[in-house]
Amino acid sequence: MNYKPMNDHFIKAYDRIKDQIHHTPVLTSDTLNEIFGVDLYFKCENLQKGGAFKIRGALNAALNKKLNHDIKGIITHSSGNHAQAIAIVGKLLNLPTIVVMPKNAPKVKMNATKSYGAKVILCKPTQKDRENTVNDIIAKNGYEMIHPYDDDDIIFGAGSVGVELHQQIKDLDYILVPLGGGGLLSGIAMYTKTYGKNCKVIGVEPENADDALRSIRNKKRVTSHHPDTICDGLLTTLSERTYDKIINYVDDIVTVSDYDTIKAMQLVYERMKMVVEPSGIVGLAAINQHSIFKGKKVAIVISGGNVDMQNFFESYNFN
Amino acid sequence: MNYKPMNDHFIKAYDRIKDQIHHTPVLTSDTLNEIFGVDLYFKCENLQKGGAFKIRGALNAALNKKLNHDIKGIITHSSGNHAQAIAIVGKLLNLPTIVVMPKNAPKVKMNATKSYGAKVILCKPTQKDRENTVNDIIAKNGYEMIHPYDDDDIIFGAGSVGVELHQQIKDLDYILVPLGGGGLLSGIAMYTKTYGKNCKVIGVEPENADDALRSIRNKKRVTSHHPDTICDGLLTTLSERTYDKIINYVDDIVTVSDYDTIKAMQLVYERMKMVVEPSGIVGLAAINQHSIFKGKKVAIVISGGNVDMQNFFESYNFN
């Protein structure tokens, strides 16, 4: 494997953002350790601002752009956790903020994004219409686009999860990271390898959204992709940028079933009292499905906890 | 108020138990601070072993008994979080453990208690039958009773929440504590006052289970009590012991509606990504209902997170 020497981009990114984000805890569970026969450490980015790790990259990217020149505002397109992260960043930095969302995005995510003060503009639910809508707005108002994962600053920011985690827990054997567009996985793997940590970094994909595994096996990025999974945060494909980083820095990719993901989610609710989204907890599903982790010291990165709990609370409704 | 000087029972209890419990995090939320106009610090005992603070007192009491003489086993009666705490303590200390539970206790709590290795014995759902069943067993096997709250060692152990909290956050104006039997509130208030912390400690009761408020107002312990609240962990009445401590060390008691408690619970799920039980989050409901906390630095003790989420997960069921 080619461990290119890196400058201290990750440390710089972490120093830049750390006072405006949560230093998320690493939690453990004797019960889960016993069930799986693994020494588990949960890095809880579900407890991060906006309920996901996304603010780390978004804040780093926006701050870096501000360092270089005055900016008029920030914009992105997203139906997921990146939308809320950009809205929070806009609020923290006092910048006008627009999030383009597909018309069919969940109302709860639209409302959360608006609640931080961002303007939400709806578009047709196609990748092309999302990009065209953003480009039309940028042409008019000159806002800065902040991509959800295909951007080095996003990857350096996301990698700060690894910076914190290695400070919190020493001598990990493995880190398991949810894999969608590949920003979080790339960042954690690059930081871990370039700083000489002796620890394997593994990406975890839903088995019916396994474009990254197929890309690595074919030694060529797979672009044809028809995902079918409950993990709505892991539907995206790798970019050339994240494909290249994963080839160079990630030790392996494993897949998990949706069934095991939901069982993992339920264990975390019942035994660890945390709200996690399916995409966020695939790492624990991998522990159940793959025996190589037995007896090892393994970090599970919980990437987010944004899940619609309306049904649950409706059962409590009363006058 | 009569601040009797205390020996260092709380520090000793904390030193005794701290290596076998979780040092639970204090979490914050910008969004909740903004909604309520209060500087809020959540002490997360829902993330404690067994999903509640109860293990602190139970472990301290059992360890203290073991120091004084050999013990054959431990026993309690409980339909709630104390049951799981005793089961975990039995497992940690490798002691035979019996929990007497009323027949109508939730299956999920019975199963959790059994899962830690305790023997569950069912009885009729009356206080009298619970006590008689326990006494009959003790007469036969000589196990040690560990009461859920009416015991100084339990109060010293529960008070270790306060020891940790004051280490984690300095200069608090208020600490809000759920109030049922009064063990947790007594412990935190005694520690706070006897160690000279300049901070008010307030008990929070459901308005339809307000025996403590009525006791304080009448200057006599209320024993007639017909509670009607969704907060199943706060149904119990004060004992003479906790009544006396509350009179002496607690600054005030406030009540909250079940409606506000459920709204508080939903906010914590959606904005802080934590599972909390209604009884555990009455402190946040008090913030909404009482204006004295505006602009203050307030700790909310989240006492537990054991809630049945079967309905929620049934919505995910698939083959």
HADDOCK unambig.tbl for C-alpha pairs under 7 A between the chains (distance, minus, plus):
assign (segid A and resid 46 and name CA) (segid B and resid 273 and name CA) 6.51 0.50 0.50
assign (segid A and resid 47 and name CA) (segid B and resid 272 and name CA) 6.19 0.50 0.50
assign (segid A and resid 47 and name CA) (segid B and resid 273 and name CA) 6.11 0.50 0.50
assign (segid A and resid 51 and name CA) (segid B and resid 273 and name CA) 6.90 0.50 0.50
assign (segid A and resid 269 and name CA) (segid B and resid 275 and name CA) 6.72 0.50 0.50
assign (segid A and resid 272 and name CA) (segid B and resid 47 and name CA) 6.18 0.50 0.50
assign (segid A and resid 273 and name CA) (segid B and resid 46 and name CA) 6.52 0.50 0.50
assign (segid A and resid 273 and name CA) (segid B and resid 47 and name CA) 6.09 0.50 0.50
assign (segid A and resid 273 and name CA) (segid B and resid 51 and name CA) 6.89 0.50 0.50
assign (segid A and resid 273 and name CA) (segid B and resid 274 and name CA) 6.02 0.50 0.50
assign (segid A and resid 273 and name CA) (segid B and resid 275 and name CA) 4.69 0.50 0.50
assign (segid A and resid 273 and name CA) (segid B and resid 305 and name CA) 6.01 0.50 0.50
assign (segid A and resid 274 and name CA) (segid B and resid 273 and name CA) 6.01 0.50 0.50
assign (segid A and resid 274 and name CA) (segid B and resid 274 and name CA) 4.50 0.50 0.50
assign (segid A and resid 274 and name CA) (segid B and resid 275 and name CA) 5.29 0.50 0.50
assign (segid A and resid 275 and name CA) (segid B and resid 269 and name CA) 6.72 0.50 0.50
assign (segid A and resid 275 and name CA) (segid B and resid 273 and name CA) 4.68 0.50 0.50
assign (segid A and resid 275 and name CA) (segid B and resid 274 and name CA) 5.29 0.50 0.50
assign (segid A and resid 275 and name CA) (segid B and resid 275 and name CA) 6.20 0.50 0.50
assign (segid A and resid 305 and name CA) (segid B and resid 273 and name CA) 6.03 0.50 0.50
assign (segid A and resid 311 and name CA) (segid B and resid 312 and name CA) 6.81 0.50 0.50
assign (segid A and resid 312 and name CA) (segid B and resid 311 and name CA) 6.80 0.50 0.50
assign (segid A and resid 312 and name CA) (segid B and resid 312 and name CA) 5.29 0.50 0.50
